[in-house]
Amino acid sequence: MAGANGVKWAIIPAAGLGTRMSENAILGCKELVEVGGLSMLERTIQEIEDTGIEHIVVVSSPNKPAIDAALENRGVFVVHQDSPRGLVDAVRCARIQTGDSDCLIALPDVMFTEANPSEILCNQFQGDCVLAIVKTESPWADHLRDTGRVTKLNGGRIQDISGKNPEDVFPIGEYRVTGRAIWTQAFWDVAVDDEVAALRILASAGNLRASIVKTPYIDVGLPIGYEYAQSIFNQ
């Protein structure tokens, strides 16, 4: 079964070192940290399943066997990224299963409180690469760092994205990329090893769409974001 507009595959990258929240990790896996009674990984899988996508690939690491154990009999594919070489390489590892298909990319360490961004993305997919973005608001965006900032938006198209400035606070009121996207073959035609560089190429060519999701967004990969998520989902 495919999601809306024919997206048949989803990829969840889960091979990273998780150094930002190592103190909260379960058996070395931040993806297995529970928020509101569900691990972040399981919450992301359920979000994807709710869109109608049944083919899910989780990219783990040989150094994170707890993820393989947690997903046994879960009905998802698991592949390994041998060493942490970034998001592009992780997703490339999953293509042994997905082939050249358009794929929903869902990072498990971000959470949404009032909407399913994967469902919205799939409903709005028109063939171009598309990124789910949110307009940041206080208080839920107060802890965010300045990465993934959309610096030029024209209608439904993203025309530029900033570089990564993790030492700086994200400017409240501006749009941020959320960790949900649909990558098409056009992405792979320009990608080397840096997703931001590839997305900026697509944006400059007018081939990168935006899907604006109206929901609070939490970067649980940050300790302060984890604490905030616990306060929201355990109410």
LUMSEDREN-167321 format. One record per residue (C-alpha): residue number from 1; residue in one letter; y, x, z. Coordinates in steps of 0.001 Angstrom, whole numbers, plus 500000, padded with zeros to 6 digits. Each point is the difference from the previous one (the first is absolute). Layout:
  num  residuo      py      px      pz
  NUM        a       Y       X       Z
...
# end
This chain:
  num  residuo      py      px      pz
    1        m  500000  500000  500000
    2        a  503499  501226  499168
    3        g  503286  499456  501726
    4        a  502831  498125  498372
    5        n  500939  501284  496527
    6        g  496710  501845  499624
    7        v  500189  502858  502503
    8        k  496332  500684  500762
    9        w  500077  503139  502148
   10        a  501721  501157  503166
   11        i  500107  503479  501501
   12        i  500619  500812  503670
   13        p  500788  503702  500558
   14        a  498638  501030  503412
   15        a  499259  503715  499713
   16        g  503204  501397  501487
   17        l  500254  502065  503150
   18        g  502117  497443  501826
   19        t  501924  502672  501880
   20        r  502912  497648  500759
   21        m  497854  497872  502313
   22        s  497129  502288  500950
   23        e  500354  499077  503671
   24        n  499037  496391  499207
   25        a  497277  500684  497422
   26        i  496444  498748  500530
   27        l  497427  502764  499407
   28        g  502623  501840  497990
   29        c  500783  496958  497828
   30        k  503371  498289  500282
   31        e  498676  497278  497677
   32        l  497614  498835  502740
   33        v  502757  499465  502545
   34        e  500010  496334  501021
   35        v  503130  497876  499976
   36        g  499648  496404  501087
   37        g  496213  500252  500201
   38        l  499436  501384  496483
   39        s  499957  503565  498746
   40        m  502740  500812  497520
   41        l  497295  500657  497410
   42        e  498284  496641  500524
   43        r  503348  498202  499980
   44        t  500815  501562  496625
   45        i  496590  499087  498558
   46        q  500474  496391  501071
   47        e  503499  499931  498510
   48        i  498552  501110  496655
   49        e  497092  497568  500156
   50        d  502465  497178  500576
   51        t  501522  500758  496579
   52        g  496630  499335  498309
   53        i  499208  503655  499266
   54        e  496374  500772  500853
   55        h  499693  503591  498717
   56        i  501486  502297  502641
   57        v  499725  503792  500144
   58        v  500778  501810  503241
   59        v  500780  503687  499529
   60        s  498869  501821  503135
   61        s  499205  503602  500879
   62        p  496755  501816  500810
   63        n  501755  500934  503243
   64        k  500445  496330  500998
   65        p  496417  498665  500283
   66        a  501156  497243  502358
   67        i  501576  498222  497045
   68        d  496738  500078  498041
   69        a  498195  498605  503041
   70        a  502589  497264  500525
   71        l  499681  498880  496379
   72        e  496220  499956  499818
   73        n  498917  496615  498599
   74        r  503671  498954  499680
   75        g  499699  499503  496241
   76        v  502477  502669  498915
   77        f  499544  503244  498095
   78        v  500649  503260  501854
   79        v  500839  503247  498221
   80        h  501102  503309  501479
   81        q  502998  502215  499410
   82        d  498623  503429  500862
   83        s  503296  501310  501401
   84        p  503405  498383  500623
   85        r  501914  500539  496776
   86        g  502351  497038  500088
   87        l  500055  496377  498900
   88        v  499694  500548  496253
   89        d  496869  502101  500411
   90        a  498519  497478  502453
   91        v  500452  497119  497577
   92        r  498697  502169  497165
   93        c  496783  500465  501997
   94        a  499513  496216  499991
   95        r  500157  499803  496217
   96        i  496343  500990  499864
   97        q  499488  496348  500964
   98        t  503026  498257  498496
   99        g  500202  501820  496679
  100        d  503268  499333  498180
  101        s  500522  496579  501589
  102        d  503331  498896  501422
  103        c  499670  500443  503766
  104        l  501657  498670  503095
  105        i  500791  502917  502337
  106        a  500178  499072  503698
  107        l  500804  502522  502728
  108        p  498306  498959  503254
  109        d  502627  501353  502401
  110        v  502676  497454  499115
  111        m  499989  496404  501213
  112        f  501777  496786  499094
  113        t  500601  497135  502389
  114        e  501005  497001  497871
  115        a  498588  500395  496472
  116        n  497104  501439  498017
  117        p  501681  502609  497760
  118        s  496824  500621  498000
  119        e  499802  496344  499024
  120        i  503677  499945  499031
  121        l  499584  503172  497938
  122        c  497006  498643  498108
  123        n  501745  496686  499332
  124        q  502994  501807  498508
  125        f  498112  502645  498038
  126        q  500986  499957  496309
  127        g  498373  503183  498716
  128        d  502500  502639  501135
  129        c  499596  502060  503149
  130        v  501468  498044  502902
  131        l  500946  500933  503564
  132        a  500331  497642  502941
  133        i  503365  500618  501653
  134        v  501736  498552  503053
  135        k  503657  499807  500946
  136        t  500176  501774  503338
  137        e  501365  498176  503030
  138        s  500437  500756  503681
  139        p  498103  500076  502324
  140        w  496736  500460  498089
  141        a  501393  502701  497698
  142        d  501787  501996  502680
  143        h  497131  502508  500308
  144        l  499590  500692  496268
  145        r  500702  503380  498463
  146        d  501762  500516  496689
  147        t  497087  500027  497570
  148        g  499264  497601  497160
  149        r  503599  498785  499709
  150        v  500872  498080  496846
  151        t  503398  501337  498954
  152        k  500504  497966  496826
  153        l  498682  496493  499380
  154        n  500900  497920  496966
  155        g  498607  496502  500089
  156        g  496260  500346  500297
  157        r  499866  503650  498971
  158        i  500237  503115  502143
  159        q  502158  502601  498282
  160        d  499825  502803  502572
  161        i  498352  501003  503286
  162        s  501286  502619  502419
  163        g  498151  503126  500936
  164        k  498288  500248  503395
  165        n  502337  500729  502930
  166        p  497767  499451  503046
  167        e  502489  501635  502364
  168        d  502585  497287  499294
  169        v  500165  496402  501196
  170        f  499475  497362  497317
  171        p  503269  498177  499188
  172        i  499744  496399  501221
  173        g  500670  497461  497252
  174        e  498531  502054  497164
  175        y  496681  499386  498242
  176        r  496902  501976  500908
  177        v  496677  500446  498219
  178        t  497340  498577  502300
  179        g  496634  501619  499301
  180        r  498836  497224  497652
  181        a  500035  500544  496247
  182        i  498156  499346  496772
  183        w  499472  503149  497953
  184        t  499140  499637  496338
  185        q  498953  502540  497386
  186        a  503707  500648  499400
  187        f  500136  501618  503444
  188        w  497144  502354  499167
  189        d  501601  500919  496684
  190        v  502821  501726  501929
  191        a  498471  500813  503404
  192        v  499122  503546  501028
  193        d  499797  500261  503802
  194        d  503150  498295  501305
  195        e  500188  496204  499951
  196        v  503773  499930  500520
  197        a  500571  502238  496971
  198        a  497761  497795  497860
  199        l  501683  496811  501188
  200        r  503450  501445  499294
  201        i  498921  500770  496440
  202        l  498831  496415  499554
  203        a  503199  498695  501577
  204        s  502234  502033  497698
  205        a  498099  498607  497007
  206        g  500412  496408  501215
  207        n  496270  499622  500687
  208        l  499962  499475  503770
  209        r  500298  496502  501433
  210        a  500888  498873  503509
  211        s  498329  497275  501998
  212        i  502333  499060  502858
  213        v  497995  498931  503035
  214        k  501886  498123  502714
  215        t  498257  501045  503189
  216        p  500417  502465  502860
  217        y  498192  503230  499182
  218        i  498659  502514  502514
  219        d  499098  503638  499343
  220        v  497149  500271  502501
  221        g  499483  503647  499048
  222        l  502907  500842  502309
  223        p  499317  499841  503754
  224        i  503083  497833  500529
  225        g  498835  497733  497168
  226        y  496569  499728  501610
  227        e  501569  498948  503288
  228        y  502191  497449  498217
  229        a  496989  498580  498116
  230        q  498088  499604  503250
  231        s  502911  498082  501508
  232        i  500063  497612  497012
  233        f  496302  499411  499348
  234        n  498939  499777  503635
  235        q  502452  497281  500972
# end
